Amino acid sequence: MNALKRCSYTINNWVEWLLFGLGFTMSAIVAAQVFSRYALNHSLFWSEELLRYSLVWFALLSASVLYKRKGHLGIELFVKNLPKGVQHKISTVIIYIFLLLNLIVTYQGFNILNDVHDQLTPALRIPVSVPYASIPVSFLFMVVYGISDILNQFKK
């Protein structure tokens, strides 16, 4: 197994564990918010903002895991309905198109981080760049996965 493929699997393994922890933490915060609101008659002012940002991280990291597992259903259905001789060629083109799009989104995501680095969120008072970092980080993972896929195709 080459170094990039090992790196790809290692990143994906860490992201999956992070998603598990993030999902568990979000569930605990929701439970605490519901308990606090209905039992104590006091709302946790920070919980909704933290959950919103956590959900963004969760969704984008989940998309990168789904990309790694080749689970984007629409593309698979499209390719599977083509003639057998064309399927491999289209799959290769799709990998390159996704790699290009992921590179563009990663680059633009870092540009956004540069633009918002000095702003703070209203309730948590954390830098806005923390939730926005989910964009370039998730898409950078997809870039690594895409390059790994391309290198694996050359080995076939």
KEZA-859796 format. One record per atom (N, C-alpha, C): residue number from 1; residue in three letters; chain; x, y, z. Coordinates in nm, 2 decimals, padded with zeros to 4 digits. Layout:
N
> num	residu	chaine	c1	c2	c3
> NUM	ALA	A	X	Y	Z
...
END
This chain:
156
> num	residu	chaine	c1	c2	c3
> 1	MET	A	00.09	-00.12	00.00
> 1	MET	A	00.00	00.00	00.00
> 1	MET	A	00.09	00.12	00.00
> 2	ASN	A	00.07	00.21	-00.09
> 2	ASN	A	00.15	00.33	-00.10
> 2	ASN	A	00.12	00.43	00.01
> 3	ALA	A	00.21	00.53	00.03
> 3	ALA	A	00.20	00.62	00.14
> 3	ALA	A	00.07	00.71	00.13
> 4	LEU	A	00.03	00.75	00.01
> 4	LEU	A	-00.09	00.83	00.00
> 4	LEU	A	-00.21	00.75	00.03
> 5	LYS	A	-00.22	00.63	-00.01
> 5	LYS	A	-00.33	00.54	00.02
> 5	LYS	A	-00.34	00.52	00.17
> 6	ARG	A	-00.23	00.50	00.24
> 6	ARG	A	-00.23	00.48	00.39
> 6	ARG	A	-00.27	00.61	00.45
> 7	CYS	A	-00.22	00.72	00.40
> 7	CYS	A	-00.26	00.85	00.46
> 7	CYS	A	-00.41	00.87	00.44
> 8	SER	A	-00.46	00.84	00.32
> 8	SER	A	-00.61	00.85	00.29
> 8	SER	A	-00.69	00.77	00.39
> 9	TYR	A	-00.65	00.64	00.42
> 9	TYR	A	-00.72	00.56	00.51
> 9	TYR	A	-00.71	00.61	00.65
> 10	THR	A	-00.59	00.66	00.69
> 10	THR	A	-00.57	00.71	00.82
> 10	THR	A	-00.66	00.83	00.85
> 11	ILE	A	-00.66	00.92	00.75
> 11	ILE	A	-00.74	01.04	00.76
> 11	ILE	A	-00.89	01.00	00.78
> 12	ASN	A	-00.93	00.91	00.69
> 12	ASN	A	-01.07	00.87	00.70
> 12	ASN	A	-01.11	00.80	00.83
> 13	ASN	A	-01.02	00.72	00.88
> 13	ASN	A	-01.04	00.66	01.01
> 13	ASN	A	-01.06	00.76	01.12
> 14	TRP	A	-00.97	00.86	01.12
> 14	TRP	A	-00.98	00.97	01.23
> 14	TRP	A	-01.11	01.05	01.21
> 15	VAL	A	-01.14	01.08	01.09
> 15	VAL	A	-01.26	01.15	01.06
> 15	VAL	A	-01.39	01.08	01.11
> 16	GLU	A	-01.39	00.95	01.08
> 16	GLU	A	-01.50	00.87	01.13
> 16	GLU	A	-01.52	00.87	01.28
> 17	TRP	A	-01.40	00.86	01.35
> 17	TRP	A	-01.41	00.87	01.50
> 17	TRP	A	-01.45	01.01	01.54
> 18	LEU	A	-01.40	01.11	01.47
> 18	LEU	A	-01.44	01.24	01.51
> 18	LEU	A	-01.59	01.26	01.49
> 19	LEU	A	-01.64	01.21	01.38
> 19	LEU	A	-01.79	01.21	01.36
> 19	LEU	A	-01.87	01.14	01.47
> 20	PHE	A	-01.82	01.03	01.51
> 20	PHE	A	-01.89	00.96	01.62
> 20	PHE	A	-01.89	01.05	01.74
> 21	GLY	A	-01.77	01.11	01.78
> 21	GLY	A	-01.77	01.19	01.90
> 21	GLY	A	-01.85	01.32	01.88
> 22	LEU	A	-01.85	01.38	01.76
> 22	LEU	A	-01.93	01.50	01.74
> 22	LEU	A	-02.08	01.47	01.74
> 23	GLY	A	-02.12	01.36	01.69
> 23	GLY	A	-02.26	01.32	01.70
> 23	GLY	A	-02.31	01.29	01.84
> 24	PHE	A	-02.22	01.22	01.92
> 24	PHE	A	-02.25	01.20	02.06
> 24	PHE	A	-02.26	01.33	02.13
> 25	THR	A	-02.16	01.42	02.11
> 25	THR	A	-02.16	01.55	02.18
> 25	THR	A	-02.28	01.63	02.15
> 26	MET	A	-02.32	01.63	02.02
> 26	MET	A	-02.44	01.71	01.98
> 26	MET	A	-02.57	01.65	02.05
> 27	SER	A	-02.58	01.52	02.05
> 27	SER	A	-02.69	01.46	02.12
> 27	SER	A	-02.70	01.50	02.27
> 28	ALA	A	-02.58	01.50	02.33
> 28	ALA	A	-02.57	01.54	02.48
> 28	ALA	A	-02.61	01.68	02.49
> 29	ILE	A	-02.57	01.77	02.41
> 29	ILE	A	-02.60	01.91	02.42
> 29	ILE	A	-02.75	01.94	02.40
> 30	VAL	A	-02.81	01.87	02.30
> 30	VAL	A	-02.95	01.88	02.28
> 30	VAL	A	-03.03	01.83	02.40
> 31	ALA	A	-02.99	01.72	02.46
> 31	ALA	A	-03.05	01.67	02.58
> 31	ALA	A	-03.04	01.77	02.70
> 32	ALA	A	-02.92	01.82	02.71
> 32	ALA	A	-02.90	01.92	02.82
> 32	ALA	A	-02.98	02.05	02.80
> 33	GLN	A	-03.00	02.09	02.67
> 33	GLN	A	-03.08	02.21	02.64
> 33	GLN	A	-03.22	02.18	02.67
> 34	VAL	A	-03.27	02.07	02.63
> 34	VAL	A	-03.41	02.03	02.65
> 34	VAL	A	-03.44	02.02	02.80
> 35	PHE	A	-03.35	01.96	02.88
> 35	PHE	A	-03.37	01.95	03.02
> 35	PHE	A	-03.36	02.08	03.09
> 36	SER	A	-03.27	02.16	03.05
> 36	SER	A	-03.25	02.30	03.10
> 36	SER	A	-03.37	02.38	03.08
> 37	ARG	A	-03.42	02.38	02.96
> 37	ARG	A	-03.54	02.46	02.92
> 37	ARG	A	-03.67	02.42	02.99
> 38	TYR	A	-03.69	02.29	03.00
> 38	TYR	A	-03.82	02.24	03.05
> 38	TYR	A	-03.82	02.21	03.20
> 39	ALA	A	-03.71	02.16	03.25
> 39	ALA	A	-03.70	02.13	03.39
> 39	ALA	A	-03.66	02.25	03.48
> 40	LEU	A	-03.56	02.32	03.43
> 40	LEU	A	-03.50	02.43	03.50
> 40	LEU	A	-03.56	02.57	03.46
> 41	ASN	A	-03.64	02.57	03.35
> 41	ASN	A	-03.70	02.69	03.30
> 41	ASN	A	-03.59	02.80	03.27
> 42	HIS	A	-03.48	02.75	03.22
> 42	HIS	A	-03.36	02.83	03.18
> 42	HIS	A	-03.30	02.78	03.06
> 43	SER	A	-03.28	02.86	02.96
> 43	SER	A	-03.23	02.82	02.83
> 43	SER	A	-03.07	02.84	02.83
> 44	LEU	A	-03.00	02.74	02.77
> 44	LEU	A	-02.86	02.76	02.75
> 44	LEU	A	-02.84	02.84	02.63
> 45	PHE	A	-02.79	02.96	02.65
> 45	PHE	A	-02.78	03.06	02.54
> 45	PHE	A	-02.68	03.02	02.43
> 46	TRP	A	-02.58	02.94	02.47
> 46	TRP	A	-02.48	02.91	02.37
> 46	TRP	A	-02.51	02.78	02.29
> 47	SER	A	-02.61	02.70	02.34
> 47	SER	A	-02.63	02.57	02.28
> 47	SER	A	-02.67	02.57	02.13
> 48	GLU	A	-02.76	02.66	02.10
> 48	GLU	A	-02.81	02.66	01.96
> 48	GLU	A	-02.70	02.70	01.86
> 49	GLU	A	-02.61	02.79	01.90
> 49	GLU	A	-02.51	02.83	01.81
> 49	GLU	A	-02.40	02.72	01.80
> 50	LEU	A	-02.37	02.66	01.91
> 50	LEU	A	-02.27	02.55	01.91
> 50	LEU	A	-02.32	02.43	01.82
> 51	LEU	A	-02.45	02.40	01.84
> 51	LEU	A	-02.51	02.29	01.76
> 51	LEU	A	-02.51	02.33	01.61
> 52	ARG	A	-02.54	02.45	01.58
> 52	ARG	A	-02.54	02.49	01.44
> 52	ARG	A	-02.41	02.47	01.38
> 53	TYR	A	-02.30	02.52	01.44
> 53	TYR	A	-02.17	02.50	01.39
> 53	TYR	A	-02.12	02.36	01.39
> 54	SER	A	-02.16	02.28	01.49
> 54	SER	A	-02.13	02.14	01.50
> 54	SER	A	-02.19	02.07	01.38
> 55	LEU	A	-02.32	02.10	01.35
> 55	LEU	A	-02.39	02.04	01.25
> 55	LEU	A	-02.32	02.06	01.11
> 56	VAL	A	-02.27	02.18	01.09
> 56	VAL	A	-02.20	02.21	00.97
> 56	VAL	A	-02.08	02.13	00.96
> 57	TRP	A	-02.00	02.12	01.06
> 57	TRP	A	-01.88	02.04	01.06
> 57	TRP	A	-01.92	01.89	01.04
> 58	PHE	A	-02.02	01.84	01.10
> 58	PHE	A	-02.07	01.71	01.09
> 58	PHE	A	-02.11	01.68	00.95
> 59	ALA	A	-02.18	01.77	00.88
> 59	ALA	A	-02.23	01.74	00.75
> 59	ALA	A	-02.12	01.74	00.65
> 60	LEU	A	-02.03	01.83	00.66
> 60	LEU	A	-01.92	01.84	00.56
> 60	LEU	A	-01.82	01.73	00.58
> 61	LEU	A	-01.79	01.69	00.70
> 61	LEU	A	-01.70	01.58	00.73
> 61	LEU	A	-01.76	01.45	00.68
> 62	SER	A	-01.90	01.44	00.70
> 62	SER	A	-01.97	01.32	00.66
> 62	SER	A	-01.96	01.31	00.51
> 63	ALA	A	-01.97	01.42	00.44
> 63	ALA	A	-01.96	01.42	00.29
> 63	ALA	A	-01.83	01.37	00.25
> 64	SER	A	-01.72	01.41	00.32
> 64	SER	A	-01.59	01.36	00.28
> 64	SER	A	-01.58	01.21	00.30
> 65	VAL	A	-01.64	01.15	00.41
> 65	VAL	A	-01.64	01.01	00.43
> 65	VAL	A	-01.72	00.94	00.33
> 66	LEU	A	-01.83	01.00	00.29
> 66	LEU	A	-01.91	00.94	00.19
> 66	LEU	A	-01.84	00.94	00.05
> 67	TYR	A	-01.76	01.04	00.02
> 67	TYR	A	-01.68	01.05	-00.10
> 67	TYR	A	-01.58	00.94	-00.10
> 68	LYS	A	-01.51	00.92	00.02
> 68	LYS	A	-01.41	00.81	00.03
> 68	LYS	A	-01.47	00.68	00.01
> 69	ARG	A	-01.59	00.65	00.06
> 69	ARG	A	-01.66	00.52	00.04
> 69	ARG	A	-01.73	00.51	-00.09
> 70	LYS	A	-01.72	00.61	-00.18
> 70	LYS	A	-01.79	00.61	-00.31
> 70	LYS	A	-01.94	00.59	-00.29
> 71	GLY	A	-01.99	00.66	-00.20
> 71	GLY	A	-02.13	00.65	-00.16
> 71	GLY	A	-02.22	00.75	-00.22
> 72	HIS	A	-02.18	00.84	-00.30
> 72	HIS	A	-02.26	00.94	-00.36
> 72	HIS	A	-02.35	00.88	-00.46
> 73	LEU	A	-02.47	00.85	-00.42
> 73	LEU	A	-02.57	00.77	-00.49
> 73	LEU	A	-02.60	00.81	-00.64
> 74	GLY	A	-02.61	00.94	-00.65
> 74	GLY	A	-02.65	00.99	-00.79
> 74	GLY	A	-02.55	00.96	-00.89
> 75	ILE	A	-02.42	00.98	-00.86
> 75	ILE	A	-02.32	00.95	-00.96
> 75	ILE	A	-02.31	00.80	-00.99
> 76	GLU	A	-02.32	00.72	-00.89
> 76	GLU	A	-02.31	00.58	-00.91
> 76	GLU	A	-02.43	00.53	-01.00
> 77	LEU	A	-02.55	00.58	-00.97
> 77	LEU	A	-02.66	00.54	-01.05
> 77	LEU	A	-02.64	00.58	-01.20
> 78	PHE	A	-02.59	00.70	-01.22
> 78	PHE	A	-02.56	00.75	-01.35
> 78	PHE	A	-02.47	00.66	-01.42
> 79	VAL	A	-02.36	00.63	-01.36
> 79	VAL	A	-02.25	00.55	-01.42
> 79	VAL	A	-02.30	00.40	-01.45
> 80	LYS	A	-02.37	00.35	-01.36
> 80	LYS	A	-02.42	00.21	-01.37
> 80	LYS	A	-02.52	00.19	-01.48
> 81	ASN	A	-02.59	00.30	-01.53
> 81	ASN	A	-02.68	00.29	-01.63
> 81	ASN	A	-02.62	00.30	-01.77
> 82	LEU	A	-02.49	00.33	-01.78
> 82	LEU	A	-02.42	00.34	-01.90
> 82	LEU	A	-02.37	00.20	-01.95
> 83	PRO	A	-02.34	00.19	-02.08
> 83	PRO	A	-02.29	00.07	-02.13
> 83	PRO	A	-02.16	00.03	-02.06
> 84	LYS	A	-02.13	-00.10	-02.05
> 84	LYS	A	-02.02	-00.15	-01.98
> 84	LYS	A	-01.88	-00.09	-02.02
> 85	GLY	A	-01.87	-00.07	-02.15
> 85	GLY	A	-01.74	-00.02	-02.21
> 85	GLY	A	-01.72	00.12	-02.17
> 86	VAL	A	-01.82	00.20	-02.15
> 86	VAL	A	-01.81	00.34	-02.12
> 86	VAL	A	-01.80	00.37	-01.97
> 87	GLN	A	-01.84	00.28	-01.89
> 87	GLN	A	-01.85	00.30	-01.74
> 87	GLN	A	-01.71	00.34	-01.68
> 88	HIS	A	-01.61	00.26	-01.72
> 88	HIS	A	-01.47	00.29	-01.66
> 88	HIS	A	-01.42	00.43	-01.70
> 89	LYS	A	-01.45	00.46	-01.83
> 89	LYS	A	-01.40	00.59	-01.88
> 89	LYS	A	-01.47	00.71	-01.81
> 90	ILE	A	-01.60	00.70	-01.79
> 90	ILE	A	-01.68	00.80	-01.73
> 90	ILE	A	-01.64	00.81	-01.58
> 91	SER	A	-01.62	00.70	-01.52
> 91	SER	A	-01.58	00.70	-01.38
> 91	SER	A	-01.45	00.77	-01.36
> 92	THR	A	-01.36	00.75	-01.45
> 92	THR	A	-01.23	00.82	-01.45
> 92	THR	A	-01.25	00.97	-01.47
> 93	VAL	A	-01.33	01.01	-01.56
> 93	VAL	A	-01.36	01.15	-01.59
> 93	VAL	A	-01.42	01.22	-01.46
> 94	ILE	A	-01.52	01.15	-01.40
> 94	ILE	A	-01.58	01.20	-01.28
> 94	ILE	A	-01.49	01.22	-01.17
> 95	ILE	A	-01.39	01.13	-01.15
> 95	ILE	A	-01.29	01.15	-01.05
> 95	ILE	A	-01.21	01.27	-01.07
> 96	TYR	A	-01.17	01.30	-01.20
> 96	TYR	A	-01.09	01.42	-01.23
> 96	TYR	A	-01.17	01.55	-01.21
> 97	ILE	A	-01.30	01.54	-01.25
> 97	ILE	A	-01.39	01.66	-01.23
> 97	ILE	A	-01.41	01.69	-01.09
> 98	PHE	A	-01.43	01.58	-01.01
> 98	PHE	A	-01.45	01.60	-00.86
> 98	PHE	A	-01.32	01.66	-00.80
> 99	LEU	A	-01.21	01.60	-00.84
> 99	LEU	A	-01.08	01.65	-00.79
> 99	LEU	A	-01.06	01.80	-00.82
> 100	LEU	A	-01.09	01.84	-00.94
> 100	LEU	A	-01.08	01.98	-00.98
> 100	LEU	A	-01.18	02.07	-00.89
> 101	LEU	A	-01.30	02.03	-00.88
> 101	LEU	A	-01.40	02.10	-00.80
> 101	LEU	A	-01.36	02.11	-00.66
> 102	ASN	A	-01.31	02.00	-00.60
> 102	ASN	A	-01.27	02.00	-00.46
> 102	ASN	A	-01.15	02.09	-00.44
> 103	LEU	A	-01.06	02.09	-00.54
> 103	LEU	A	-00.94	02.18	-00.53
> 103	LEU	A	-00.99	02.33	-00.53
> 104	ILE	A	-01.08	02.36	-00.61
> 104	ILE	A	-01.14	02.50	-00.62
> 104	ILE	A	-01.21	02.54	-00.49
> 105	VAL	A	-01.29	02.45	-00.44
> 105	VAL	A	-01.36	02.48	-00.31
> 105	VAL	A	-01.26	02.49	-00.19
> 106	THR	A	-01.16	02.40	-00.19
> 106	THR	A	-01.06	02.41	-00.09
> 106	THR	A	-00.99	02.55	-00.09
> 107	TYR	A	-00.95	02.59	-00.21
> 107	TYR	A	-00.88	02.71	-00.23
> 107	TYR	A	-00.97	02.83	-00.18
> 108	GLN	A	-01.09	02.83	-00.23
> 108	GLN	A	-01.18	02.94	-00.20
> 108	GLN	A	-01.22	02.94	-00.05
> 109	GLY	A	-01.22	02.82	00.01
> 109	GLY	A	-01.25	02.80	00.15
> 109	GLY	A	-01.14	02.87	00.24
> 110	PHE	A	-01.01	02.85	00.19
> 110	PHE	A	-00.90	02.92	00.26
> 110	PHE	A	-00.91	03.07	00.24
> 111	ASN	A	-00.96	03.11	00.13
> 111	ASN	A	-00.98	03.26	00.11
> 111	ASN	A	-01.08	03.31	00.20
> 112	ILE	A	-01.19	03.24	00.22
> 112	ILE	A	-01.29	03.28	00.31
> 112	ILE	A	-01.24	03.29	00.45
> 113	LEU	A	-01.16	03.20	00.49
> 113	LEU	A	-01.10	03.20	00.63
> 113	LEU	A	-01.01	03.32	00.65
> 114	ASN	A	-00.94	03.36	00.54
> 114	ASN	A	-00.86	03.48	00.55
> 114	ASN	A	-00.95	03.61	00.56
> 115	ASP	A	-01.06	03.61	00.51
> 115	ASP	A	-01.15	03.72	00.51
> 115	ASP	A	-01.22	03.74	00.65
> 116	VAL	A	-01.25	03.63	00.72
> 116	VAL	A	-01.33	03.63	00.84
> 116	VAL	A	-01.25	03.61	00.97
> 117	HIS	A	-01.11	03.60	00.96
> 117	HIS	A	-01.03	03.56	01.07
> 117	HIS	A	-01.04	03.65	01.19
> 118	ASP	A	-01.09	03.77	01.18
> 118	ASP	A	-01.09	03.87	01.29
> 118	ASP	A	-01.24	03.89	01.34
> 119	GLN	A	-01.33	03.81	01.29
> 119	GLN	A	-01.47	03.83	01.34
> 119	GLN	A	-01.50	03.72	01.45
> 120	LEU	A	-01.59	03.75	01.54
> 120	LEU	A	-01.63	03.66	01.65
> 120	LEU	A	-01.78	03.62	01.63
> 121	THR	A	-01.81	03.50	01.68
> 121	THR	A	-01.95	03.46	01.67
> 121	THR	A	-02.03	03.53	01.79
> 122	PRO	A	-02.16	03.55	01.77
> 122	PRO	A	-02.23	03.63	01.87
> 122	PRO	A	-02.24	03.57	02.01
> 123	ALA	A	-02.27	03.44	02.02
> 123	ALA	A	-02.29	03.38	02.16
> 123	ALA	A	-02.17	03.32	02.21
> 124	LEU	A	-02.10	03.25	02.13
> 124	LEU	A	-01.98	03.17	02.19
> 124	LEU	A	-01.85	03.26	02.19
> 125	ARG	A	-01.85	03.37	02.12
> 125	ARG	A	-01.73	03.46	02.11
> 125	ARG	A	-01.61	03.38	02.06
> 126	ILE	A	-01.63	03.29	01.97
> 126	ILE	A	-01.51	03.22	01.91
> 126	ILE	A	-01.49	03.28	01.77
> 127	PRO	A	-01.37	03.27	01.71
> 127	PRO	A	-01.35	03.32	01.58
> 127	PRO	A	-01.45	03.26	01.48
> 128	VAL	A	-01.50	03.34	01.39
> 128	VAL	A	-01.59	03.28	01.28
> 128	VAL	A	-01.52	03.18	01.20
> 129	SER	A	-01.39	03.20	01.19
> 129	SER	A	-01.31	03.10	01.11
> 129	SER	A	-01.31	02.96	01.16
> 130	VAL	A	-01.35	02.94	01.29
> 130	VAL	A	-01.36	02.80	01.34
> 130	VAL	A	-01.47	02.72	01.26
> 131	PRO	A	-01.60	02.78	01.26
> 131	PRO	A	-01.70	02.70	01.18
> 131	PRO	A	-01.67	02.70	01.03
> 132	TYR	A	-01.62	02.81	00.98
> 132	TYR	A	-01.59	02.82	00.84
> 132	TYR	A	-01.48	02.73	00.80
> 133	ALA	A	-01.39	02.69	00.89
> 133	ALA	A	-01.28	02.60	00.85
> 133	ALA	A	-01.33	02.46	00.81
> 134	SER	A	-01.45	02.43	00.84
> 134	SER	A	-01.51	02.30	00.80
> 134	SER	A	-01.51	02.29	00.64
> 135	ILE	A	-01.52	02.40	00.57
> 135	ILE	A	-01.52	02.40	00.43
> 135	ILE	A	-01.39	02.35	00.37
> 136	PRO	A	-01.28	02.43	00.39
> 136	PRO	A	-01.15	02.38	00.33
> 136	PRO	A	-01.10	02.25	00.39
> 137	VAL	A	-01.12	02.22	00.52
> 137	VAL	A	-01.07	02.10	00.58
> 137	VAL	A	-01.14	01.98	00.51
> 138	SER	A	-01.27	01.98	00.50
> 138	SER	A	-01.35	01.87	00.45
> 138	SER	A	-01.31	01.85	00.30
> 139	PHE	A	-01.31	01.95	00.23
> 139	PHE	A	-01.28	01.94	00.08
> 139	PHE	A	-01.13	01.91	00.06
> 140	LEU	A	-01.04	01.94	00.15
> 140	LEU	A	-00.90	01.90	00.14
> 140	LEU	A	-00.89	01.75	00.16
> 141	PHE	A	-00.97	01.70	00.25
> 141	PHE	A	-00.98	01.55	00.27
> 141	PHE	A	-01.02	01.49	00.14
> 142	MET	A	-01.12	01.55	00.07
> 142	MET	A	-01.17	01.49	-00.05
> 142	MET	A	-01.07	01.50	-00.16
> 143	VAL	A	-00.98	01.60	-00.16
> 143	VAL	A	-00.87	01.61	-00.26
> 143	VAL	A	-00.78	01.49	-00.23
> 144	VAL	A	-00.74	01.47	-00.11
> 144	VAL	A	-00.65	01.36	-00.08
> 144	VAL	A	-00.71	01.22	-00.13
> 145	TYR	A	-00.84	01.20	-00.10
> 145	TYR	A	-00.91	01.08	-00.14
> 145	TYR	A	-00.91	01.07	-00.29
> 146	GLY	A	-00.94	01.18	-00.36
> 146	GLY	A	-00.94	01.18	-00.51
> 146	GLY	A	-00.81	01.15	-00.57
> 147	ILE	A	-00.70	01.21	-00.52
> 147	ILE	A	-00.57	01.18	-00.57
> 147	ILE	A	-00.53	01.03	-00.54
> 148	SER	A	-00.57	00.98	-00.43
> 148	SER	A	-00.55	00.84	-00.40
> 148	SER	A	-00.62	00.75	-00.50
> 149	ASP	A	-00.75	00.79	-00.53
> 149	ASP	A	-00.82	00.71	-00.63
> 149	ASP	A	-00.76	00.71	-00.76
> 150	ILE	A	-00.71	00.83	-00.80
> 150	ILE	A	-00.64	00.84	-00.93
> 150	ILE	A	-00.52	00.75	-00.94
> 151	LEU	A	-00.44	00.76	-00.83
> 151	LEU	A	-00.32	00.68	-00.83
> 151	LEU	A	-00.35	00.53	-00.83
> 152	ASN	A	-00.46	00.49	-00.76
> 152	ASN	A	-00.50	00.35	-00.76
> 152	ASN	A	-00.54	00.31	-00.90
> 153	GLN	A	-00.60	00.40	-00.98
> 153	GLN	A	-00.65	00.36	-01.11
> 153	GLN	A	-00.53	00.33	-01.20
> 154	PHE	A	-00.42	00.41	-01.18
> 154	PHE	A	-00.30	00.39	-01.26
> 154	PHE	A	-00.23	00.25	-01.23
> 155	LYS	A	-00.25	00.20	-01.12
> 155	LYS	A	-00.20	00.07	-01.08
> 155	LYS	A	-00.27	-00.05	-01.14
> 156	LYS	A	-00.40	-00.02	-01.18
> 156	LYS	A	-00.48	-00.13	-01.23
> 156	LYS	A	-00.44	-00.16	-01.38
END
